[in-house]
């Protein structure tokens, strides 16, 4: 699989990575043996970038990754985790003392002395403008608790503020055919600054797979049920902020754009991969089959200009009014 350098880390990441939120919680229950099978399928398919967080299953996702990689010392995998959600999302909680505590916990969960990449986990907007916060992150690098740091953001404005910080190695942002705004300023600015772009929610919480109908029901403990209106966290994280019924209709139209031999999900991933400035995309997977299918998107031919134009037209007609000005 193609590998791209992730910002200033000097480490390479596969163009298709693996998001592991679903291995911890909030997508229904995933058994430990099933999680290990997903990780193994992804790594065997060429994935070298795993994204997790200290709050996914209260550390369960990190622990599962740590156990798996200890059994695969041959795997050259970059693990990115996140911190900042173990306390209420208040600017005063983003301190060096808390950063040390949170990263020590992640180092224990993952079984490593130094974390490859730590990202602030969608903190309050004022945090991005705090010199003290970024001085603290620099201190973590100096103390060799972490090798590099980045940010995971909700809005394009937050991303642009972070990109202006010289120590930021990467920005993680929602980017998919139903969320095009980052292409206007964020991705070009990151490319100019040498900052990696990690595209998350690439399938709009599964909408872009084309598998759902308006009658689809998700389990009560699945964020696609309990967070549709943003009751638990930012609404944009669930179905990329799109009304479910509208999203199902748009996804059916998107599915018609898939080239022969490719699924709608693979088409969405291929679309992201070929956006200039994107380093890696991190779809989740709950089965080895899903992990392998996601990874296979990297081998698809680039989508033609006619398809790219059709994606833009679909977004402008069905999606833009609901999401473009919010995030």
N, C-alpha and C positions, 0 to 999 in steps of 0.2 A: 504494500500500500504506500502511496505517496506520503512523505514526511515533510513537514514544514517547520522551520525554526520558530519557536514561540517567543516573540518579542525579544527582550534583552536577556532571556534566560540562557541562551546558547544551546538549549535543549530542543530536540526535535519532537514534534507531536504528529501522530497520524492524522490525516485530514478528516477521518471519521473516528471520533473517540467514543467513549461510553459514559453517559450520565448515570449515576448510581443512586439517585434519590429513591427510586422504586425499590432498591434493595434494603432500604432502611424502614420506610413507612410511607403513608399517605397515598399509596396506590393499591391498598389491600395487602393481605399477608403474602410474604414470599419466604418459603422455607430456606434454611441455610444451605442445604444441598443443591437446591435450585439456583440460589445466588451464585454458588461456586461454579455451577455448570454454565451460567451466563458469562461469568468472567472468563472462564476457560475458552468458551467459544469465541469471544471477542478477541482475546489475545492470539489465539490460533489463527484468526482471520486477519491479523496484522495490526490490530488496535494497540497503540502504545501510549494512549492518553486516557486516564480515568479521572472523572470529576466527582467529588463527594463533598460532604460538609459534616461538621461536628454535631449538628442537630438532626441529621437524617437517622431516624430511629434512635435518637439520643446517643449517637455514636456507633450504632450497630453497623451501618454501612462502612464506616472506617475500619471497624474490627474485622468485618468479613473480607475486605480488601487486603488488610494486613495479613490475615491468616492465609489467604490464597497466595499472595506474593512470596511469603516465607517458604511455601512449597514449590515455588517457581523461581528459584534464584537466577535462572537463565533469562528471565523476561526483563527486557530493558523498557520499563514502563515509567512514565512521568505521572505522578499522582498529585492532583490539585485538590486541596480541601478549602473549606471556608470557615470563617469565625465571625462572631458578633451577635449571635441570636440566642445565646445562653442566658441573657438578661434582657429586660425590656429595652426596646429600640430607642434609647435616649442618648444624645451626644455625649453626656458626661460619663457614660459607661465605656467609652472607647479610649481606654488608658493603657499605658505600658504594663501596669500590674495585671490587668485583666488579659491583655494579649499574651503575656507570659503564661498565665494560668491556662488559657484556652489552648495555646499551642502545645504546652506540655501534655495536656490531655490527649490531643490529637496525635502527638508523637507516640504516646503509650498505646493508643488504639491501633495505630498503623505499624507499631513496632519498629520505629526508625529513630535515629538520633537527630536528623535534620529533615524537615519537610521540604519537598520539592518546590511547591508553590502554595502560598496561603492567600486567599482572597477575602477582603471584607465582604460580608454577606448582605448585600443590599442595605447598607446602613442609612440612617436619616440623612437627608440632603446636606445639612450643615457640616457633616463629618468630612465631606470631600474638600472643604475649604479650610480645614484645620491643619495648621503647620504641626501642632503637637502630635496629631494622629500619625502623620507621615514620618515625623522624627522617631516616633515609637516603632514604626515598622522598620525603619532603617536600623534601629537598635537591635531588633530581632535578627536581622541579617548579620550584623556585626557579632552578635552572640552565637551565631551559627545554629540558632533554633530553626531558621528557615533559610532556604537558598534564594528565594525571590518572592515578591508579593504583587498582587493585582487587586482588582475590584470586580465585584458583580453588581450591576446597576439595574435600576428599573427604568430610568429615563435617558434620553439622548443628552439632555443638558448635564446630567450627572456624569455621563461618560466623557463628555468634552472637558469638564472640569478635571476629571481624573487623568485624562491623557496629557494635560498640561503639567502634571507632576513628573519630575525627571526620574523618580525611582519606580514608577509603575511599569511593570513588565507586561501586563495583560489586562484586558477589559472583557468581561463576560456580559453579554447582552442578548435579549430576545431578538432573533432574526430568523425569519422564515417567509415563505411567499405570502403570508397574511400579515406580516409586520415588516414593511419596507423602509420605514423612516430612517433607521440607522445607515442606510446606504447614501443618504443625502450629505451628511457631514461627518458622522462618527467614524465610519470605516475609512474614508479618505484621510481624516485627521490622524487616526491610529497608524495608518500605513506610512504617512509622512514622518511620524514621531518614532517609528520602530516599535510600536506597541502591538502585541498580539491580540487578535480578536477571537474569542471563544463564543460560538453561536449556540445559545441554549433555547429550549422549547422549540426545537426545529420542526416538529410535527404538530404544533399547536395542541399539545396534550392529546395527540392521537387523531385529531380531526383530519389532518392531511393524509392519513392512511386511507381515507375513503370507506372505512369499515362501519361507521356509525350511521344510524338513522335517527330521526327525531324521537323515536320511541326507545332508544337505547337507555338503559338504566345502569348506573354505576353503584358499587357498594357504598354503604353509609360512611365508611372510614376512608373513602377515596376522595381526594381533594376536588375531583371533577363533580362531586356531589356537594360537598359542604362549603366549597369556596367559590362557587359560581358568581356570587355577588360580592366577593372580596371580604367575606366575614372573618377569615382567619389570617390572610396575608394579602399582598397586592393582587387585585383581580386580574391584572395582566399576566400573571403566572399560570392562570387556568384558561385553557383554550385561547391563549394569547390575548385575552380580554374581549373576545368576540362572543356575542350572544349565541348560544348553542344551536338554536334552530337555524339562524342565519348562517352559521358556520357549516352546518351539515349541507345546506344548499350550495354554498360556495365550494365546499370540498368535492361535491359530486361533479361540479363543473371543472375543478382542477384535475380530477381523476382522468378526464377525457384528454388531458394534455400529456399523459404519460406515454413515452415512446414504446414501441413494441419490445416486449421482453422485460420491461421495468414496471414495478409497482408504483402506485401513487406516492407511497412513502419514500421509495428510492428516488423518485423524480424530485421530490421536495429536497432531499438531502443533496442530490446532484446540483440542484439550483443553488444551494447555499455554498457548496464547495467551490463553484466556479465564480463566485463574487470576488473581484480583486480586493485583496487586503484581509480576507478571512483566513485564519490559521487552521482552525478545527471546528467541527460541529459535534455536539454531544447528545445524540439521541439516547433515550433509555431503552432497555430491553428487559422483558420478564421471562424470556425463554431463550435457549441457545439458538433456535431457529430465527428469532427476531434479531439477535445479535449478529448472526452471519448475514442475514438479509440486509441489515443496515450497513455493515462493512462492505458488502458487494456494491453499494452505490458509488464507492470510490473508483470502481473499474468501469463505470458507464461512460460512454462518449459524452463530451460536452453537449448541453442542450443547444439547439439551433436558435438563431435570433428570432425566428417566428414564435418559438415557444416562450422565450424571454418576454417578447412583446405581449403575448397572450396572458402571461402571468401578471404583468403590469396592468393590463386592461381589466382583468378580473379583480385585482386589488382596488383599482380606482372605482369600479362600478359597485362592488359589493361590500368592501371592507373598510376603505379609507375613512369614511365618515364616522365610523364607530371607534377607531383606534388611533388614527394618525396624530391628532392633536393632544392626546392624553399622555403618551409616553415618548 
